[in-house]
Amino acid sequence: MITVSNVGLQFGGRKLFEDVNIQFNPGNCYGLIGEMVPENQPF
């Protein structure tokens, strides 16, 4: 089991999430789902 607390992620000036707490349990698969923005396109 892995536990993370108060995690945030930001790309450039665009904040994707902040203050996230999550527990990863054995045997489960996890992923993030969201809009993909091409590298050459601004947020």
N, C-alpha and C positions, 0 to 999 in steps of 0.2 A: 504494500500500500504506500502511496506517495500523497502527501498533503501539501498544498501550496496556499499561501495566504497573502492577500493584498497585492495581487499581481495586476499589472497594467501593460498595455501595448499601444504604441503610437507610431505612425508612419508619417514623417514630415509634420505638418500641423494638424493632421487628422487623428483624433483619439479614437481608437477602436473599442477599448474597454479599460476600466480602472477599478481597483479595489475588489478584485474577484477572488473568492475563496473556493477551492474545489478539492475533492479527495478522489484520487484515482485508485480503483480497486482491481486486484488481480483478476484476469479472465475477461475483462471488458475492453472494448475498443472505443477510443475517443477521437474526436476531430472538431475542427472549427468550420462552420459553414457561413459563407457570406459572399458578397459581390466581389468579383475579380476586376481589378482595374489594370489595363495595360501599363507597362513601365513608362511609356512615353506620353501618357495622358495624365494631366494633373488631377489631384484629388478634388 
